[in-house]
Amino acid sequence: MKSDIPNTFGSEHAIKPGIQTLGILPVAILLLLLLSLESMGQDLLLVQNGRSDYRIVLPHEPEQQEIHAAKILQDYLFRISGALLPLGHDNLPSTEKEILIGRTNRPESRSIDFATLEDEGLLIRTEAQKLLLAGGPKKGVLSAVYHFLEEELGCKKYTSQVTHLPSMKRIALGKLDLVTIPVFSFRDVYYQDVYDPEFMDWHGLHSFGGKGSSPTEWGYWVHTFHNLLDPAEYGETHPEYFSFYDGERHPGLIPSWDGSSVQPESQLCLSNPEVLEIVCENLAKAMEEKPEARYWSVSQNDNVRYCQCEHCAALDQQYAAYEPEEKMYTTHGSKYPALGMGSMLWFVNQVADRFPDKIISTLAYQYTRVPPKDIVPRKNVNIMLCSIESTRNEPLESGDPDFASDLIGWGKITDNILVWDYNIQFSHLLAPFPNLRTLQPNIRFLRDNRVSAVFAQGNIQQGGEFAELRAYLLSKLLKNPDVDMQSEMDGFLLAYYGQAAGHIKQYIHLMHDHNKGAETPKLSIFGSPSQQTDSFLTPELIKAYDALFDKALYATKNDPERMERVKSAQLPILFAKLELARTERSKWNSLSKEELGHAGLPAKISEMLYDLTYHAMKTGVSRYAEWHTTPAEYLHKYLNQLGE
């Protein structure tokens, strides 16, 4: 039989039988090797035509999060492709095609150095025809599964109710080898919708209060002096435990801002050794009740009436980086010197020494915001730095040089920093608040200056201006500060608003384009629409916004669910127009009876007020300002001309 293998030795040489066998064998081996290499380079074919040869493998005695991760993967793969992969455990014999979840007893899993994944790191890896999804002990494997679903399969979790799932009859994977450690160890986005358990797990978020799926590690959060040494208990008998200023001690209680309760009049006298003992004694009792809590706040009450006695003042002066009143900050309408952290850090360090196995957190807030000199936080002291004074229409670094300087200063002496950042307008939660362009530069600035944790305060009330969009973007940024923000926003708008997405995007950009530059008024978290009538709330711009919303509503006329969302996005403009109209009430007296509506309001304003109230109540908007003013209360006050 004639061989198809060419004779490489020349035609003049006859091929003897023995040599012929030896000549074919190396070529056959070469072909097999080439085929093997080609196979190694091929995709890992997870699903083909809605069927799969794979199974999901768990450890024989899996952790709860490993079970949860496996079921999530099984569920989503079925919803995407129609293929229902079976679940098994690693006590079964190994097969070629497996998805290994967590710490399985397989060679591929045993080779993972789990210590390098820290608490919440994730690992996604392919080895031969196996897929590995693993992570750190605190939901790391859940993060691996959700990361795989999003980055490799194109799934998206935009809100608790809006999830994008592609349809894929074929799922093929190339070579994967990814290890990711979170940039920030604590990531809390303070919006109601965020605390949906699946949304939290998908985006790897936490909650200081233990909301949703996140068990809290915090025993006390903030403003704890009154918990640790109560004025009601010690005020009359030991006034020396409390702030001295204006020539006397201030151990009393005063009404809270809304009159519903009482709050401390001042702070503690931190140089008094008895104060330290009482605080530590009460803190130890609290820790006994919550032994699992790792973080304990020992922090100032929410006022600026600090102790100015001889000994506290001496400590503040000793550790002050600036002379008194060299830096002046303003919050809530009051101006005060940036005292610095002298007596506070001196005191908190001593508390931290008593509890070396816990992390003692304290506020760098208002008068304590400036970092000190010649004293540094103990290793187990967390600095909670607050940007409450900063403008919101410019990034922190350029828009608030004083805060930027303070953050950089803290970053030079510690990396245990939690930044409490503010992302909404507290006094007018429904008002237009164009700060979306500052979110990414702000988060990057925090990352670049040794910040280890972020509390992004949003609107914990139900509803609010672009609540869902802002919550989504913040969640993405805390996971990856370098995420493509425009792509993420475009994807959200399309999924959330459908055919109206382009009009909503135009509205967002138009408003933001008129909220920048040196001449633009500061966008404060305590501001109001009346402060922006020369920037993004001019009459001409409001007309343009109205026109865009008319188009957006028309685009969703056959899509009732998305039309409701468009109406919710329009509420801030309605609210702004109503607030601006209240500043011109004197003009209403000249209107004719035909032009007036209910309670002497102009008819057009009455109509807007009714529209606002109806849709706000229909969609569950709970408050128009932080902790107060329901839609019904606003309607009542407006109709009775009782402006706040």
Stockholm file with secondary structure:
# STOCKHOLM 1.0

chainA/1-644         MKSDIPNTFGSEHAIKPGIQTLGILPVAILLLLLLSLESMGQDLLLVQNGRSDYRIVLPHEPEQQEIHAAKILQDYLFRISGALLPLGHDNLPSTEKEILIGRTNRPESRSIDFATLEDEGLLIRTEAQKLLLAGGPKKGVLSAVYHFLEEELGCKKYTSQVTHLPSMKRIALGKLDLVTIPVFSFRDVYYQDVYDPEFMDWHGLHSFGGKGSSPTEWGYWVHTFHNLLDPAEYGETHPEYFSFYDGERHPGLIPSWDGSSVQPESQLCLSNPEVLEIVCENLAKAMEEKPEARYWSVSQNDNVRYCQCEHCAALDQQYAAYEPEEKMYTTHGSKYPALGMGSMLWFVNQVADRFPDKIISTLAYQYTRVPPKDIVPRKNVNIMLCSIESTRNEPLESGDPDFASDLIGWGKITDNILVWDYNIQFSHLLAPFPNLRTLQPNIRFLRDNRVSAVFAQGNIQQGGEFAELRAYLLSKLLKNPDVDMQSEMDGFLLAYYGQAAGHIKQYIHLMHDHNKGAETPKLSIFGSPSQQTDSFLTPELIKAYDALFDKALYATKNDPERMERVKSAQLPILFAKLELARTERSKWNSLSKEELGHAGLPAKISEMLYDLTYHAMKTGVSRYAEWHTTPAEYLHKYLNQLGE
#=GR chainA/1-644 SS CCCSSCCTTCTTSCCCHHHHHHHHHHHHHHHHHHHHHHHHHSCEEEEETTBCSCEEEECSSCCHHHHHHHHHHHHHHHHHHSCCCCEEETTSCCCSSEEEESSCSSHHHHTCCGGGGTTTCEEEEEETTEEEEEECTTTHHHHHHHHIIIIITCCEECSSSCEECCCCSEEEECCCEEEECCSSSEEEEECTGGGSHHHHHHHTCCCTTCCTTCCCCEEECSCCHHHHSCHHHHTTTCGGGBCEETTEECCCEEECTTSSSEEESSCBCTTCHHHHHHHHHHHHHHHHHCTTCCEEECCCCSSSCCCCSHHHHHHHHHTCSSCTTSSEEEETTEEEECCCSHHHHHHHHHHHHHCTTSEEEEEECGGGCSCCSSCCCCTTEEEEEECTTCCSSSCHHHHCHHHHHHHHHHHHHCSCEEEEEECSCTTCTTSCCCCHHHHHHHHHHHHTTTCCEEEEECCCSSCCTTHHHHHHHHHHHHHCTTSCHHHHHHHHHHHHHGGGHHHHHHHHHHHHHTSCSTTSCCCCTTCCGGGGTTTTCCHHHHHHHHHHHHHHHHHTTTCHHHHHHHHHHHHHHHHHHHHHHHTTGGGGGGSCGGGBCGGGCBHHHHHHHHHHHHHHHHTTCCCSBTTBCCHHHHHHHHHTTCCC
#=GC SS_cons         CCCSSCCTTCTTSCCCHHHHHHHHHHHHHHHHHHHHHHHHHSCEEEEETTBCSCEEEECSSCCHHHHHHHHHHHHHHHHHHSCCCCEEETTSCCCSSEEEESSCSSHHHHTCCGGGGTTTCEEEEEETTEEEEEECTTTHHHHHHHHIIIIITCCEECSSSCEECCCCSEEEECCCEEEECCSSSEEEEECTGGGSHHHHHHHTCCCTTCCTTCCCCEEECSCCHHHHSCHHHHTTTCGGGBCEETTEECCCEEECTTSSSEEESSCBCTTCHHHHHHHHHHHHHHHHHCTTCCEEECCCCSSSCCCCSHHHHHHHHHTCSSCTTSSEEEETTEEEECCCSHHHHHHHHHHHHHCTTSEEEEEECGGGCSCCSSCCCCTTEEEEEECTTCCSSSCHHHHCHHHHHHHHHHHHHCSCEEEEEECSCTTCTTSCCCCHHHHHHHHHHHHTTTCCEEEEECCCSSCCTTHHHHHHHHHHHHHCTTSCHHHHHHHHHHHHHGGGHHHHHHHHHHHHHTSCSTTSCCCCTTCCGGGGTTTTCCHHHHHHHHHHHHHHHHHTTTCHHHHHHHHHHHHHHHHHHHHHHHTTGGGGGGSCGGGBCGGGCBHHHHHHHHHHHHHHHHTTCCCSBTTBCCHHHHHHHHHTTCCC
//
